[in-house]
Amino acid sequence: MNRTATEIRGTATVAAPDPVPCDRVFDLSMAGRCIPAGRAGQPTAGDFFDVQVLGEHRSLIAIGDVAGHGYGVGSRARRLRSEVRHHAPQATSPAELLSLLDATYGFGDDDDIATVWIGIYDSDSHVLRYASAGHPPPVIAEVGGPARLLAAASAPPLGTGAVAAHVRADVVLWRAGALLVAYSDGLVERPERDLEDQIHEFRDLVGWTHVILAADAGPRIVAETLLNDAVPGPASTLDDVCILVLRRDAL
């Protein structure tokens, strides 16, 4: 599932998972994959990712998870992804974008919520501004340094009507060679285990993978390696799994 140089996007769908796609936007190379849970029953899922050029030097990075399973949830995920793309060019910050999405999100169900992480990257300054509405924090792994989690979500999920009151944008300098790994909770969450502990274990896994594979391995290989280690049996996953790996290359 190759994409043009201006965008890469994906959702978990009824079809068997595609190979990990890989492409480039500005100085970012990337690869991502979504795997739906329960492919033998209700295979359409609500996880998605998207990368889009917003204009000169600016690009959008998004990953989200609509609660639930089944064909209706897949439709809502595609609609939410479209809303992200629609509002992103007008938003001045990731926090404003999430506030706009929360104001328009909702399909008549009080339980219809979605977690979303939004990043806006400037390839001139190499600054990544980001904000989260209930989504797990991405991992960033720099060359020669330990992997670390970006700031945790400051706002509740979309659909609560409370995002604007709580959302906060954070900033990180994206150094050359550094990996950013965004994911849905299905990649790390396991029954009867603390989610925070599992997120920290995944952070360490990203760090070790970055060291072992070194700079020669592109995002496609990193994504496949992380999936194989974190989800050894994708056909039996209890929740949708989504991963997006981006690397800032020194051009």
Beta strands, then each sheet from edge to edge (+ up, - down):
strand 1: 7-11
strand 2: 22-25
strand 3: 28-35
strand 4: 47-55
strand 5: 58-66
strand 6: 114-122
strand 7: 127-133
strand 8: 139-141
strand 9: 148-149
strand 10: 170-173
strand 11: 179-183
strand 12: 241-248
sheet 1: 1+ 4- 5+ 6- 7+ 10-
sheet 2: 2+ 3- 12+ 11- 8+ 9-
end
